[in-house]
């Protein structure tokens, strides 16, 4: 039998508070969602923007929660026979437990931030480090004020390598998170025009991303994108933060880890690179130049963390793009098969261009078409209209045959499109559904992308419902 995640004594000491009721001797996991909670896990009743976890404590206990971590001022309204850890604030208790998890761990830790590519890089690190030891990494995009401490609190004591994704929308958000994580290696994938609604300039975004240096362990490495326009600023900020070892990755030989050659095939890439002076050839089991470039940072971190570089390169062949982030499905329909590239999780100008580049690489057998279904990119501030209209150039470069647009911001692109490229425009994504279902033909390749708020995901599900996938591969 494996060791519990936390003993009762260590859990109470880490989270703080007062036990009440029959709290068991072991906690097997940590949950903040009563619907997915497994028996033996601790349930933290966190109050969010839409829901208050205290409303689901009874359900969590019925589902077998070892203990519910609750606020003292809510105890009176909860089942009297419950198993509780009574605290000042459950989110603060989760943060305290996260700090305790980091303090007890001997794992080598890497943290990733950046405007684009955080989750893909995190997943590549998970794969690349796995042959060298036990890896713990965040699930999905748990990169915010509750996701990071939740991931830390879930880290087993015997973890060899910890991989953490850290995100932000505003200045000041990364610092408290990275000080919990205390990484030995920090990666910034790139800095792009994202969340401009909350920043005066892209330099402001770079400064916010550079907060990741504030929690870097003494003697740790910072890994920076040499090709990024904000490299000089990030280099200065890293040095100003006292980072003594700064490494670079990029497509040119001026970087410490650089690309020598890359060949893109449908659904994958073959790469030759030089990583901190070592030559390596490897395959990435996902399409896209962005994965190729970020793999250089991944393998640089592998060396820094003391893991096996050759085994890491072999492991990247198993890389797959997750749902909403480039997952590819083959849609069965009368007369053949169409391909769907699901990029519906989120969007900004940089990731939109990357997704269009993946669409460009997708092989199309005529009379099949390359189809882009694009929803608004949000949080761009006053530059939003210009940035949407500016997508015409990558659309033309990708040789996209037909474009569907959803949202008021995408109307600026719609107005720029030549008539032969126009598919359909709607104010809301849901109003594209019927037309898209009618228009899709065998041999088409359709890519769907937009910010979460533009609600492009239901279009993906509508296509899958109408044309059940023949198989699903993650190849973008």
Secondary structure, DSSP 8 states (H G I E B T S, - for coil): ----SEEHHHHHHHH-SEEES---SEE-EEES-TTT--TTEEEE--B-SS-BGGGGHHHHHHTT-SEEEEEGGGGGGS-TT--EEEES-HHHHHHHHHHHHHHH---EEEEEE-SS-HHHHHHHHHHHHHTTS-EEE--TT--STTHHHHHHHT--TT-SEEEEE---SSTTHHHHHHHHH--SEEEE----S-SGGG-SSHHHHHHHHGGGGGG--TT-EEEEETTSTTHHHHHHHHHHTT--EEEEEESSTTSSEEEEEEEEETTEEEEEEEETTEEEEEEESS--HHHHHHHHHHHHHHHHTT--HHHHHHHGGG----TTTTEEEEEEETTEEEEEEEETT---HHHHHHHHHHHHHS---TT--EEEEEE---S-GGGHHHHHHTHHHHHHHTT--EEEEESTTHHHHHHHS-GGGEEEEESSGGGGHHHHHHH--TT-EEEEE--GGG--HHHHHHHHHHS-EEEEEE--
